[in-house]
Amino acid sequence: MAVTRLKRKDRRNKEFTRIRKTNLKNVNKMVYIQSPYKETSGIVLEDQVNA
């Protein structure tokens, strides 16, 4: 009977670790998006804002 419990516990542990790994991967994923202002980026001077 102890062997059956250990097998069940092993399955449960494997499943929890698999779910935990995928959740951590999704949380720590870095998404890189190109800036829509890539061509116009730079220093904004007050004189050029009104012009």
VMD Tcl script that draws the C-alpha trace (Angstrom):
set ca {
  {0.00 0.00 0.00}
  {2.86 2.38 0.67}
  {4.15 1.88 -2.86}
  {0.85 3.04 -4.34}
  {0.89 6.16 -2.18}
  {4.43 6.95 -3.22}
  {3.52 6.54 -6.88}
  {0.54 8.86 -6.48}
  {2.65 11.39 -4.60}
  {5.32 11.20 -7.28}
  {2.75 11.85 -10.03}
  {1.31 14.77 -8.09}
  {4.75 16.28 -7.45}
  {5.69 15.98 -11.11}
  {2.48 17.65 -12.18}
  {2.87 20.52 -9.70}
  {6.47 21.13 -10.74}
  {5.49 21.10 -14.42}
  {2.74 23.65 -13.80}
  {5.04 25.77 -11.61}
  {7.75 25.79 -14.27}
  {5.38 26.89 -17.00}
  {3.92 29.62 -14.79}
  {7.39 30.92 -13.94}
  {8.35 30.92 -17.62}
  {5.24 32.92 -18.48}
  {5.77 35.42 -15.67}
  {9.44 36.01 -16.42}
  {9.04 36.22 -20.19}
  {10.38 39.45 -21.67}
  {8.40 40.76 -24.61}
  {10.31 43.10 -26.89}
  {8.26 45.49 -28.99}
  {9.76 48.01 -31.37}
  {9.02 51.58 -30.51}
  {6.55 53.33 -32.83}
  {8.58 56.54 -32.27}
  {11.88 55.00 -33.37}
  {12.41 57.52 -36.20}
  {11.33 60.59 -34.22}
  {12.94 59.73 -30.89}
  {15.58 61.97 -29.41}
  {15.90 65.03 -27.24}
  {12.84 67.28 -27.27}
  {13.72 70.93 -26.98}
  {11.20 73.47 -25.74}
  {11.83 75.75 -28.74}
  {10.88 73.02 -31.21}
  {7.67 71.99 -29.43}
  {5.77 75.17 -30.37}
  {7.16 75.39 -33.90}
}
mol new
graphics top color blue
foreach p $ca { graphics top sphere $p radius 0.5 }
foreach p [lrange $ca 0 end-1] q [lrange $ca 1 end] { graphics top cylinder $p $q radius 0.2 }
display resetview
